Amino acid sequence: MQVTKVQPVSVHGQISLDISFIEPDDPQGQVSLARIGPEAVPKNLEAGDNVDLHYTLGVVTSITRRRGLRSAFSLFPFPFSLSPC
């Protein structure tokens, strides 16, 4: 899934996050919404992030970032420059 919007919400003083998401293969498809506590969401989650949603009884209980080629390179940068000499 791909995050389209992250909106903090206060319900009776308790902060939750409304996470809007779409299926990346169908960008014109329906936008879905999950309301979840900030402890169950990766820090600095933002629109455009690819995520995995974890469900219990049809309700989103946690969200994790999907690890891909792009994120792997950002964690382990090359020890040398790729620019031409």
Secondary structure, DSSP 8 states (H G I E B T S, - for coil): -EEEEEEEEEETTEEEEEEEEE-TT-TTS--EEEEE-GGGS-TT--TT-BEEEEEETTEEEEEEE---HHHHHHHS--SS--S--
